[in-house]
């Protein structure tokens, strides 16, 4: 069993994070474009999960995902079936990897277990139970705006309830990003910088002021939905203009698949101005009287 890879996965569990195959493999000098090296790495993390199972601990290999869809490899389900959890087809439909991930987060947050298994004193414990899953592959986009169809039939909507629901969704998303940014700094050896991570007032053109490892500012706009990654979002002219004026330090975090009860979400990260990454369509206007 590869002890270095196991320790790496344990540290991920401590800070409640998953990692893509490509990023994890690069930590050990392996190339995710090389099928032989991918097979080697998959076997190594599988062996680690078999070891963990012997001691009645969850599968650490659940933390390594395919970044294109933030999904687990089918080899994970085959191994889970071999370990006696259930049939691989059943586990796949149940998204069994998410159960394992949560169990990993829970057990490795225990300082006693962490010390017994690593000999290290607690250092990188997660701040809260918030969880974000970074999808670090480019999102599929569109080449032109879809044709808008107009429906002039009336409908009933509780605008007050919609406002409250959208507000709660947005607040949870911002809290997720706030804690995620702090954990990233801690994980990479910059705990002294987390005091600089904070929410800002409305109207600033962004939501979260964070900091890069070199100390430079990181302006983060958070857009959150309970829907899928292709769900369009609304953004103000003020936010778009701020992104254009601060493109180098501007990031848009697109959170999707938000689970409001468990406070988990997937997300894409976009750096640069909004217009560099998205097509924009005007759906609201501010009207002035003509002469």
C-alpha positions as CSV (number, residue, x, y, z in Angstrom):
1,X,0.0,0.0,0.0
2,X,1.3,3.4,-0.9
3,X,1.5,5.3,2.4
4,X,2.1,8.7,0.8
5,X,-1.0,8.5,-1.3
6,X,-3.0,7.3,1.7
7,X,-1.8,10.2,3.8
8,X,-2.7,12.6,1.0
9,X,-6.3,11.2,0.9
10,X,-6.6,11.4,4.7
11,X,-5.6,15.1,4.6
12,X,-8.3,15.7,1.9
13,X,-10.8,14.0,4.2
14,X,-9.7,16.3,7.0
15,X,-10.6,19.4,5.1
16,X,-13.7,17.8,3.5
17,X,-12.6,18.0,-0.1
18,X,-12.6,15.8,-3.2
19,X,-9.9,15.9,-5.9
20,X,-9.8,15.2,-9.6
21,X,-7.7,12.3,-10.9
22,X,-5.5,14.7,-12.8
23,X,-4.7,16.9,-9.8
24,X,-4.2,14.0,-7.4
25,X,-1.9,12.1,-9.9
26,X,0.1,15.3,-10.5
27,X,1.0,15.4,-6.8
28,X,2.9,12.1,-7.3
29,X,4.5,12.9,-10.6
30,X,2.0,10.9,-12.6
31,X,0.3,11.8,-15.9
32,X,-3.4,11.4,-16.2
33,X,-3.1,11.3,-20.0
34,X,-1.1,8.1,-19.7
35,X,-3.4,5.0,-19.4
36,X,-0.7,2.9,-17.8
37,X,-0.2,5.5,-15.1
38,X,-3.9,6.0,-14.6
39,X,-4.3,2.2,-14.1
40,X,-1.4,2.3,-11.6
41,X,-2.9,5.1,-9.6
42,X,-6.4,3.5,-9.7
43,X,-5.0,0.3,-8.3
44,X,-3.1,2.1,-5.6
45,X,-6.1,4.0,-4.3
46,X,-8.2,0.8,-4.6
47,X,-5.7,-1.0,-2.4
48,X,-5.9,1.8,0.1
49,X,-9.7,1.5,0.3
50,X,-9.4,-2.3,0.8
51,X,-7.0,-1.6,3.7
52,X,-9.5,0.9,5.2
53,X,-12.3,-1.6,4.8
54,X,-10.3,-4.1,6.9
55,X,-10.4,-1.7,9.8
56,X,-14.1,-0.8,9.2
57,X,-13.4,2.6,7.8
58,X,-14.9,4.2,4.6
59,X,-13.3,4.0,1.2
60,X,-10.8,6.9,0.8
61,X,-10.8,6.3,-2.9
62,X,-14.2,7.9,-3.0
63,X,-12.5,11.3,-2.7
64,X,-10.9,10.9,-6.2
65,X,-13.3,11.9,-8.9
66,X,-13.5,12.4,-12.6
67,X,-13.4,16.2,-13.0
68,X,-15.4,16.4,-16.2
69,X,-18.6,15.6,-14.3
70,X,-17.3,15.5,-10.7
71,X,-18.3,11.8,-10.8
72,X,-16.6,8.6,-9.6
73,X,-15.1,6.0,-11.8
74,X,-17.0,2.7,-12.3
75,X,-14.0,0.9,-10.9
76,X,-15.0,2.3,-7.5
77,X,-18.4,0.6,-7.7
78,X,-16.8,-2.7,-8.7
79,X,-14.5,-2.5,-5.7
80,X,-17.4,-1.6,-3.4
81,X,-19.3,-4.6,-4.7
82,X,-16.2,-6.8,-4.0
83,X,-16.1,-5.4,-0.5
84,X,-19.7,-6.5,0.1
85,X,-21.6,-3.2,0.1
86,X,-24.1,-4.0,-2.7
87,X,-24.3,-4.7,-6.5
88,X,-22.3,-2.1,-8.4
89,X,-25.4,-1.1,-10.5
90,X,-27.4,-0.4,-7.3
91,X,-24.5,1.6,-5.8
92,X,-24.1,3.7,-8.9
93,X,-27.8,4.7,-8.9
94,X,-27.6,5.6,-5.2
95,X,-24.5,7.7,-5.8
96,X,-22.8,5.6,-3.1
97,X,-19.6,7.6,-3.4
98,X,-21.3,10.6,-1.8
99,X,-22.2,8.4,1.3
100,X,-18.5,7.3,1.5
101,X,-17.3,10.8,1.1
102,X,-19.4,12.0,4.0
103,X,-18.3,9.1,6.2
104,X,-14.6,9.9,5.3
105,X,-15.1,13.5,6.4
106,X,-16.7,12.3,9.6
107,X,-14.2,9.7,10.7
108,X,-11.1,11.7,9.8
109,X,-12.3,14.8,11.6
110,X,-11.7,12.8,14.8
111,X,-8.4,14.0,16.1
112,X,-7.8,10.8,17.9
113,X,-8.2,8.6,14.8
114,X,-6.1,11.1,12.8
115,X,-3.2,10.9,15.3
116,X,-3.4,7.1,15.6
117,X,-3.2,6.6,11.9
118,X,-0.8,9.3,10.9
119,X,1.2,10.1,14.1
120,X,0.4,13.8,13.4
121,X,-1.2,16.3,15.7
122,X,-4.4,18.0,14.4
123,X,-3.6,20.8,12.0
124,X,-5.9,20.9,9.0
125,X,-9.3,20.2,10.5
126,X,-12.2,21.6,8.4
127,X,-13.8,24.7,9.7
128,X,-17.4,23.7,9.2
129,X,-19.5,21.0,7.6
130,X,-19.9,22.9,4.4
131,X,-18.7,21.1,1.3
132,X,-18.0,22.3,-2.2
133,X,-16.9,20.0,-5.0
134,X,-14.7,21.7,-7.6
135,X,-15.2,20.7,-11.2
136,X,-11.9,21.8,-12.7
137,X,-12.7,20.8,-16.3
138,X,-14.1,23.4,-18.8
139,X,-17.9,23.5,-18.8
140,X,-19.6,22.8,-22.1
141,X,-21.0,26.1,-23.4
142,X,-23.0,27.4,-26.4
143,X,-21.8,29.4,-29.5
144,X,-24.8,31.8,-29.6
145,X,-27.7,32.8,-27.5
146,X,-30.8,30.5,-27.8
147,X,-33.8,32.0,-29.5
148,X,-36.2,33.4,-26.9
149,X,-39.8,32.5,-27.1
150,X,-42.4,34.7,-25.6
151,X,-45.5,33.4,-23.7
152,X,-48.0,36.1,-22.8
153,X,-50.3,33.9,-20.8
154,X,-50.7,34.8,-17.2
155,X,-49.5,32.8,-14.3
156,X,-49.5,33.0,-10.5
157,X,-46.3,33.4,-8.5
158,X,-45.6,34.1,-4.9
159,X,-43.0,36.8,-5.3
160,X,-42.3,37.1,-1.6
161,X,-41.7,33.4,-1.3
162,X,-39.5,33.4,-4.4
163,X,-37.4,36.3,-3.0
164,X,-36.9,34.5,0.3
165,X,-36.0,31.3,-1.4
166,X,-33.5,33.0,-3.7
167,X,-32.0,34.9,-0.8
168,X,-31.5,31.8,1.3
169,X,-30.0,30.0,-1.7
170,X,-27.6,32.9,-2.3
171,X,-26.6,33.2,1.3
172,X,-25.8,29.5,1.6
173,X,-23.7,29.7,-1.6
174,X,-21.7,32.6,-0.3
175,X,-21.1,30.9,3.0
176,X,-19.9,27.8,1.2
177,X,-17.4,29.8,-0.8
178,X,-16.3,31.8,2.3
179,X,-15.4,28.6,4.1
180,X,-14.0,26.9,1.0
181,X,-11.6,29.8,0.5
182,X,-10.4,29.6,4.1
183,X,-9.9,25.8,3.9
184,X,-7.8,26.2,0.7
185,X,-5.5,28.7,2.4
186,X,-5.1,26.4,5.5
187,X,-4.5,23.4,3.3
188,X,-1.8,25.1,1.4
189,X,0.0,26.5,4.4
190,X,-1.3,30.0,4.6
191,X,-3.5,30.0,7.8
192,X,-2.4,33.6,8.6
193,X,-4.3,34.8,5.5
194,X,-7.8,33.6,6.4
195,X,-8.6,36.7,8.4
196,X,-8.6,38.6,5.1
197,X,-11.4,36.4,3.6
198,X,-14.8,38.1,4.1
199,X,-18.1,39.0,2.6
200,X,-18.4,42.6,1.2
201,X,-21.4,44.9,1.0
202,X,-23.9,44.8,-1.9
203,X,-22.9,47.1,-4.7
204,X,-19.2,46.4,-4.6
205,X,-19.4,44.4,-7.8
206,X,-18.5,41.1,-6.2
207,X,-19.5,39.0,-3.1
208,X,-16.4,37.6,-1.4
209,X,-13.0,39.3,-0.9
210,X,-10.4,36.5,-0.7
211,X,-6.7,36.4,-1.2
212,X,-4.3,34.5,-3.5
213,X,-1.3,32.7,-2.1
214,X,1.0,35.6,-3.1
215,X,-1.2,38.0,-1.0
216,X,-2.9,39.6,-4.0
217,X,-6.7,40.2,-3.8
218,X,-9.2,37.7,-5.2
219,X,-12.6,39.2,-6.0
220,X,-15.2,36.4,-6.1
221,X,-18.7,36.7,-7.5
222,X,-20.9,33.8,-6.3
223,X,-23.8,32.6,-8.4
224,X,-25.8,29.7,-6.9
225,X,-28.6,27.4,-8.2
226,X,-30.3,24.2,-7.1
227,X,-30.4,23.3,-10.8
228,X,-27.8,21.9,-13.1
229,X,-24.6,23.5,-14.3
230,X,-26.2,24.7,-17.5
231,X,-28.8,26.8,-15.7
232,X,-28.4,30.5,-16.7
233,X,-28.0,33.1,-14.0
234,X,-28.7,36.8,-13.6
235,X,-25.9,39.2,-13.2
236,X,-26.0,43.0,-12.9
237,X,-24.4,45.6,-15.1
238,X,-22.4,46.8,-12.1
239,X,-21.0,43.3,-11.6
240,X,-20.1,42.9,-15.3
241,X,-18.3,46.2,-15.4
242,X,-16.4,45.4,-12.2
243,X,-15.2,42.1,-13.7
244,X,-14.0,44.0,-16.8
245,X,-12.0,46.5,-14.8
246,X,-10.5,43.9,-12.5
247,X,-10.2,40.9,-14.9
248,X,-6.9,39.6,-13.6
249,X,-8.1,39.2,-10.0
250,X,-11.8,38.5,-10.7
251,X,-13.3,35.0,-10.3
252,X,-16.9,33.9,-10.8
253,X,-17.8,30.8,-8.8
254,X,-20.8,29.0,-10.4
255,X,-22.4,26.8,-7.8
256,X,-24.9,24.2,-9.0
257,X,-26.7,21.1,-7.6
258,X,-27.0,23.0,-4.3
259,X,-28.4,20.8,-1.5
260,X,-29.8,23.3,0.9
261,X,-30.3,20.8,3.7
262,X,-26.8,19.2,3.6
263,X,-25.2,22.5,2.4
264,X,-23.2,20.9,-0.4
265,X,-22.8,22.0,-4.0
266,X,-20.7,21.4,-7.1
267,X,-19.0,24.4,-8.7
268,X,-17.1,25.7,-11.7
269,X,-14.5,28.5,-11.3
270,X,-14.0,31.1,-14.0
271,X,-11.2,33.7,-14.0
272,X,-11.4,36.9,-16.0
273,X,-14.2,39.2,-17.1
274,X,-17.7,37.9,-17.3
275,X,-17.9,38.7,-21.0
276,X,-14.8,36.5,-21.6
277,X,-16.6,33.5,-20.3
278,X,-20.3,34.0,-20.8
279,X,-22.8,35.2,-23.4
280,X,-25.1,37.9,-22.0
281,X,-28.7,38.7,-22.9
282,X,-30.6,41.7,-21.6
283,X,-33.9,40.8,-20.0
284,X,-34.5,43.9,-17.9
285,X,-34.2,47.6,-18.9
286,X,-34.1,50.9,-17.1
287,X,-36.3,53.3,-19.1
288,X,-35.9,57.0,-19.6
289,X,-38.5,59.4,-21.1
290,X,-37.7,60.4,-24.7
291,X,-37.7,64.0,-25.7
